[in-house]
């Protein structure tokens, strides 16, 4: 049972002479979820103890100042509170880098009525990929936009004395869509618009003695612009998938997953790069190994969106990253680093319990291993919630609670499958309902535990979305219990459609219509995507009602990126299945359309394969492509 302790000690000893990374950073996302000032200060110490020398505070509009007074006090920090955090960072020896997004991801700003006039989506009346879209982009064609941002950033520079300031610039998809920006795009293109913002932000900060950091994902759309970068800018190259080559870098985040050796590319231009992996160990390992061999200046664990969960679930992986980067990645692997992290953060657990923690900290989607880990650690969760979210008891509590929520969701999914199929039986529905009733008590227990954790670890913070996953589970369970215990009706049909989306970050929009007695009727529509970025093949089953089978199906597509259909059919309990017979017509951009006729993984592709062109031409993603497939009985 002492195996992990011995392993951790041996790992640290072996790594004693390793070469540490120059920049070892971890991000704390306060824009999506506020944390108390004491928590943020303690997080700085946690980062230092873990081997990090930098903490990136992702803020957007989370600080309320004289030039930006419009957000509620309960949803913002005062300059005095942030100065208290800055002083603590200086005390523990952490470089603190604020992030204020000056183009996209400006939700906290442009959703304030006082700043809505500077919003690209408001001015355009829509976004790039859909008629209705959330407001999140600054329009830089207006002098007032930069006047506001310059005042606000100047106020923050008085709070943060460090040399580095991060201006975001990621995922700015709606840039260039309002009338003024669209006119500019005709002459200088999206890359020109983007670089106008880069040059403005860089010059503004440089005149005040600060160095600009920015995310690098948008270079996927115009790599030819990379040589135009100011040489004193730092690029944060983020990527969260494991498809990384040591020689060629990672596949892109958007833009048809364009692969480019960005770290070496920027280094050849004299531009520093920080590799920014997510918290999944396998992806982190491969990305950081590539970044080190390619010559990155350091690494940043980019942690995001904590509004529906706590940080305890990522503490193990975060500390492992800090330990590995500070000891040298050539001498300390991630498995050893995680053993070190568990030994340090959970010192009183025995070997079996530490293995259970590693299982839950590894983000296993479920199964026997997760359930055994929960059973192993449950005796450790007793009584009141610990008030210290960084202590061993709280980390275990959060990991187990998160795993239990995942287990309930999976159990409900199994019940939904049993109750929704065309060939369901009353006995199967009754059995599924019995399981759901048992799960309801677990959902209520988890709700009480989460509420107690919130009161202990996140008192008074906004937004309050921690119970949202449990609210959804409760609604799902109630819906399942309302299902009638009977077989499918004679007029109940099911559309079966198998899809392919190689770029998980694409934005597909599908519509399927059925032809009944010469008239088209919409059966369903959806922006269907796979459940994981690692998958590109997936399927959907959609119910509809009809007196008989449609004679044909029309599949229509528009959106960002191209999407594939590998097969489709309709089925009814009594009438059976009706499968593709022939392609009768095609409209727009459709390739290899006959691949839909056989149930294989070869796809018929809809849309433009050069999806990067959709960014350079704002109207491209609105183009609709379609194909009509006639149907025949599967067994004549």
N, C-alpha and C positions, 0 to 999 in steps of 0.2 A: 504493500500500500504506500510505500515511500518512494515508489518509482518516479513519479512526476517531480518530487522535490529534488531527488538526485539528478534527474534529467535537466532540471532548470539550473542547478548549481554547475553541472558540467558544461552546459551551454554557455553560461556567462564566463566561465573560466576559459573556454576555447575561443571566445570572442574578444578576449581582453586586448588583443593587439590589432583588431580590425580598424579599418579606416572609416570614420564616421562621415555622414553626409553633411554638407555645408548648411543647407536649410532643412530643418526637420520640423514640419508644421502640422498642426491639426486644426480643423475648422470647428467653430461653434456657431450654429445657425440660430441667431436670435430674431431674424426677420420673420420666420414662419412660426416661431414659438418663443415668447419671452421666458426668461428664467429670472429668479431672484438675484439681486446683487450679491448676496453671500454665496449663492451657487456659482455664479460666474467667477468670483474671486477664488473659490475653492477649486474650480476647474483649472485655473492657471497653475495652481500648485500641483494638481494631478498631472497636467501636461509636463511640467518641469520634472517631476518624479519619474515620469514615463520615458524621459530622454528627449523630449521635444525642446527646441529653443524658440519656437514661434507659435503663436496662436492667431489664427485669422478669425476675426469677428465679422460674421456675415450680418449686416445691419439693414441694408436698404434704407427705409425711412423710419427706423426704430428710435432715433434720438429726436426729441422735441426741442427746437431752438427758437430764437426770435424770428428768423426768416421762415420757419416751418412749425407754426404753433397749432396746426389744425387737428392733429390726431389726439384722441382722448388720452388723458394722463395715465389711465390704467393700462394703456397699450404702448407706452413709450417710456424711455429713460430720460431723465433730466441731464443736462451737461454736468451737473455736480455729481450725480450718481456715476456717470461714465468716467469722470476724472478720478473718482474713488477706485474704479476698476483699473484705470491706467496706472495709478500709484501702486496698486498691488502687483501689477505686471512688472513694474520697475523693481519692486522689492524682491520678487522671486527670480528675476533675471529672464523674463520672457519678452521677446519682441512682439508687440501687439500691432496687427495690421487690420484696419477697418476696411469693410467692403461697402461701397455705396454705388449701386447700379445707376449709370447715367444714360442708358439707352433702353434696352429691354429689361424685364424684371423690375419695373418701377411701379409695381402695383400699389405699394404703400404711399406713393406720392400721387399718381394720376387719378386714383379713385377718390381723392379729396376734391370736393366740388370747387374749391378755390384754385386747383391746379388742372382741372379737367380740360381747360382750353389748350394746354400743352400736350395733350394725349393724342398720339397718332391714330389710334383706333376711333376716338371720338371725331376727329377731323375727317377721317376717311369714311366713317359710317359703317365700317366693317373691317375685317382683318384679311390677311392674305389668303387663308385657306378655308374660310367659312364666312357666311354672311353675318352671323352673330359671333362675336368673340369677346373674351375678357379684355379689359383695359390694362395694359401693362407696359406700354412703350412711350418714351418721350419723343416728341417731334422736334428735331434740331433745325428745321427750316425757320423756326420762330426765334427771333432774338431774345424774347422773354424766357424761353426755356433755359438757355445758357445763363442768362442773368440770374435766374432763380438758383440754378445749380452752383454757380460761382459763389453766391452769397452763402449757400448752405455748406458747401465744402469748406469755404474759408472759416466758417464757425467750427467745423469739425477739426480743422487743422490746429485750432487753438486748444482743442481737447487732447488730440493724439500727437505727441511730439516726435514719434518715430519717423524714419526716413522714407518708409514705404506706404503707399496708399493705393488700394485696389478699386478700380472703377467698373468692374463687371464686364460689360460688352458681350455677354454670351446670349445665345438664343433670342436674338433681336429680329424675329421672323417678320414682324409687321413693319419694319423700317422700309421707307420708300413707297408707302401705299397711299398716303394722303395726297391731295392734288399738288401741293407745292413740292413735296419730296418726289412724287412720280414724275413731275416735269424735269427735275434735276437728274433723275435716273436716266432719262433719255440722252443726256449729254455725258454724264460722268459714270453712270452705272451704279449698281449697289455697292461695289467695292469703293468707288469714289465717295459715296455718301458715308460709308463706314469709316473711311480714313479721314474724312473731315472731322468726325467726332474723336478719333484717336489723336489726331494732331492737336485739336483744341484742348483735350483733357491733358495730354502730355505737356503742352506748353504752359498751361495754367499751373500745373503742379511743379514743373521744373523751375518756374520763376519764383516759387516759394520754397525751393530747396528740397522738394520731395520727388521720389521716384515712383513712376506709375507701374502698377501691376494690372494685368487684364487676363481674362479667359481667352483661349486660343481657338475655340471650336469653329468660329466663323471663317477661318482661313480655308476650310474645306470647300467653300464656294468660290474662292478666288485665290488659289495658291500663288498665282502670278504676282499678287500684291505683296507677298511676304518681303521681298527686297526693299519695299518702301517703308518698312517699320523703322521708327526711331531706334537707334542702337541702345539707348538707355532704358527701354521698356522691358519689363519682365513678363514673359508669357507663361500662364498657368495652363498646361496641357492636360485636360481632364479626360478620363475614360474609365468605364466601369465594367467592361467585359474582359474575358480572358483570352480573346483572340488577338494575341500580341506576339510579334516576331522580334527577336533580338536584333535582327539585321534590317528589318523594314518598318518597325514600329507597330502601332495599333491601327485597326480599322476605325474609320471616322464615326462620329456620333450621328450624323445626318447625311445629306448629300450622297446617297447611294453607297454609304459606308466607304468612301474614298480612303484608301490606305496611303499614308505618306510617312516617311521617317522624319517627323516634325522636329524632334529634339536635335538630330544632326543637322537638319535644314536650318533651324534657327541658330545653332551654334556656328555653322559656316558663315552666317551673316553677322556674327558678333552679338547675337541677342541671347540673353540668359533665359533658360526654361526651367520651370518647376513641374515635375510630374505629379498629377493629382488623381490617384486611384480612389475608388470607393472603399467600403468596409468589408467586401467579400474577399476572403483570404486568397483564393486561387487567382483572381484577377489582380489583386494587389501584388502578389508575388511576381507574376509575369511582367506586369507593367513596370514595377520598380527595378527588376533585373535589367529590363531593356533600358530604362532611363539611366541607370548607373553606367552601363557599358557605352551608351550613346553620349554621355557627358552632360547630363542634367545637373543643375546647381543644387538640386534637392528634391524632396518629395513633400506632398501635402495630403493628409487624409481628409477628403472633402465629404463631411457628414452633413446630411440634409434632412429637413422636414420632420421635426420631432414632435409635432403638435398632437399626434395620436399615440405617442409612446414616449418613454423616458430614455435617458442617455445610458442607463445602467447596462442595457443590452449590448452596447457597443464598446464598453470600457475595456473588455478583454482584448478585442482586436485592436483598438486604438493603442493600448499600452504595448501590445506586441509589436506594432509598427514602430513606435517610438524607441523601444529597446533595440530592435533590429537595426534601425537606421543609425542609432547612436553608437552601436558596437561594430557595425560594418556588415553589409549584407553578404559579403563573401565568406564570413565566418559564423554567421548566426542565421539559420534558416527560420522560416515562419513557424514551423511546428515547434522548434525549440523556443522561439520567442513567445509563443502562446503559453507554453509550459511555464516560462518565467513569469508571464503576466498573471496566470492563475495562482502561482505560488505566492506572488507578492500581494495580490488583491484579495485572495481568499486563504489566508494562512492557516486557519484552524480546520479546514476541510481535510478529510482523509483522501487517500488516493482514488477510491471509487467515486467519491463526491466530486473530486476535481475533474475526473474524466467526464462526469455528467455535465459539469459546467462547460467543458470544452465542446461537448456535443451541442448544447443549447447555444453557445456563443458562435458556433459555426453556421448558424442560419439554416439548419436542416429543415426542409419543408415539412417533414413529418415522418410518420412510420414508427416502427417498433423502437428504434434507437432513441427517438425523442421521448416517447412515452415512458421508457425505462429510466431515462435521465430525470424526468419529472418525478417519477415515483421515488427515485433515489434521494432527491433533494427536498421533497415535500416535508419530511420531519424537521427540516431546518427552519421552516416558515411557521412560526408560532406567535400568537398574540398580536400585539400592536405593531404597526409599521415603524421601523427605525427612522428617526428624524434625519439621519445622515445618509444622503443618497450615494455617497462614495464608499460606505463601509461594506464589509463582506456580506452582512445580513441583507442589506438593501439590494446589492448586486444580484444575489441569489434569488431574492424575492421577485425582482423585476424580470429576470430570465425565466423563472418558472411561470409567472403570471402571463408573460408574452407567449410562452409555449402552450399553456393551457388554452389561451384564446385561439391560437392556431389550430389546436386539436378540436375544439368545438366547431370551428368553421369547416374543417374537413369532414367532421361527422355530419353536419347539416348538409354539406354538399352530397354526401352519400345518400342521405334521406331524400334529398331533392331528386336525385337520379332515380331512386326507386319509385317515387310518386309521380314522375312526369313523363315517363316513357309511353310510347304508343301501346305497348304490350303489358302495361301494368295490371296487377291483379288486386282485388280488394284485400286479400290476406297480406300481401306485401305492403300495402298502404297502411294497414293497421299496425303491422310490425314496425314500420318506419316511424309512425306517430308515437308509439310507445318509447322509442329511443329519443325522439325529440322532446317528449315530456320530461324525461330524465335530464336532458341537456338544459332545460329551462332553469332548473335549480342551480346548475353549474354556472350559467350565464349570470344569474342574480348574485351568486357568491363572488364571481369575478368583478361584477359591477361594484360591489361593496369594497372589495380589495383595492380596485383601481381608485375609487373615490378617496379611500384612506391614504393611498400613496400620493395622490394629488395634493391632499391637504398637508401631508408631511413634507413633500419634496418640491411642490410647485404652488405654494399658497398665494392666492391673489393674482396669479399670472393669467394673461390673455394671449391667444384665444383659448377657450375651454373646449377642446375637441377630444379630450382623452377618452371620454365615454362613447364617442361616436361609433367606433367599431363594435362595441357591445350593443348599442342601440340598433345597429344594422343586423346583428345576430338575433336580437329579440324579434325584430320585424320578420326576419326569415323564418324563425321558428313558428311565429303566429300564423304566417301564411301557409306553412306546411300543415299545421293542425287544422286549417280550414278546408283542406282538400277533401273532396267527396270520395268515399270509399267505394269506388265503382270503376269498371273498365272504361277505356276510352270510348267516346261517343262515335257513332257511325260517320259523322261529318267532321271528325277531328283528323287533321293531317299534320304531317311533319316534313318540313324542308330540311334536307341534309346537304350541307355545302362544305366542302373541304377547300382550304385556302393556303396561300403561301405569302409570306411577307419577310423577305430576307433582311430588310432594314426595319428593325423593331421601332425606330423612331419615326417611321413614315406615318402619314395621316390618311388612311384609306377611308373612303366613303362608298359603301355598297348599297344598291337597291335591287331587290329581286321582285319581279312581277310574274303573275301567271295569266295565261290566255284561256278564258272561259267563254265558249260560244262566240268567238270572234272579238271579245272585249278584254282589254288588259286590266288586271286588278293588282294593286300592290300587295304583296304578301309580307314583306318586311324590309327594313333598312337598318344599317348599323355601321359604326366605325370599328370594325372587328380587328382585333390585334391578338397575338399570342400572349400567353401568360408570362413568358420569360423571354429575355433578350437572347437567350441561347437557342431558342427554337425558331424555326421558320415555317414549319408545317403545323397546321392546327385545323380544327373543324368546329362548326356551329350547327345546332339543331334548333329550328324555330317552328313553333306551332302556328297553324292557321286552320280556318274552317272552310269547308266547301262541300257541295253535294257530290262532286265527282273530281277526278284528277284533271288538272290543267292539261291542255294539249301541247303547250310549250311554256318555256321559262325565258324571260328576258333579264339578263344580268347587266346592270349599269354600274359604272365606276367613275368617280372623279376624286381628286385629292393629290396630296404631295407624295411623290414616289409612285412607282408602279406596283400593282398588286396582282397576285395570281390566283386563279381558280383551278384546282386539280380535278374536281369532280363535283357533281351535284345530282340530286334525285329528290323525289317526293314519295312519301309512304303513308298508308292508311291500314289500320288493323285488319279490316275485312277485304279491302280491294288489293292490298299488297303494295309493292314498290313499282314506281315508274321511273325509268332510267333514260339517259340521253340516247336519242336515235340519230340525230344529225344536226349540224349547224345550218340554220336557214338564212341567217343574215348577220352582218357585222357592220358596226358604225364606229368611226373614229380610230383610235390607236389600239388595236388588238393584235397580238402576235401568237402564233402557234395555237390557234383557237380550237383545233381538233383534239388537243390534249384533254379537253373536258369530257370527251366521249368515252374514255377508259378510266377505270379507277386505279390510277397510278400516282406517283409523286411528280410526274411531269405536268407543268402548269400551262394554262392559257394566260397570257400576260395582258393586263389592261393598263393603259396610261403610258406616259413617256418614260422610257428607261433612263434617260438623262435627267434625273430629277433635280440635279443642281440647276438646270435651266429654269425650273419653277421658281427659284429664288431670284434669278436675274430677270425673269418676266413675271410680274405679279399676277397676270391673268391666266397663266398656263395651267394652274391646278384647278381651274373652273371647267376646263374642257371635259366633256362627258364622252366616255367610250362605252360601247355596249355590244352584246351578242345575243342572238336568239337561238335557243336549242329546243328542238322538238323532242317530245317524250314518247316512250313506248313501254308497254308492260314488261317487267323484268322476266316474267315467265308467261309467255303468250298462251 
